[in-house]
Amino acid sequence: MIKVDQYEYIRVSKRIYGKSISQIQRETGHSRNTIRKVLNDEYKGYCKRKKQPYPVLGPYLKQIEQWLLEDKKRIGL
């Protein structure tokens, strides 16, 4: 997997310095196909994960929260 800095290096080498794909391949050690993919595809950035559901605890979450609140009141926190 290509890291962000390598991704940027490949893009800058081609677009700003006008290096050939073969030359970038020799410098980075990545295959020509990988370099082509990087050049043809813009960086997507980081994806925010969706909140994962609690399939097992789902029906019991309200009861658990209620128990925790009762314990908190009992202890006096």
Buried (B, 14 or more C-beta within 10 A) or exposed (E): EBEEEBBEBBBEBBEEEEBEBEEBBEEBEBEEEBBEEBBEEEEEEEEEEEEEEEEEEEEEEEEEEEEEEEEEEEEEE
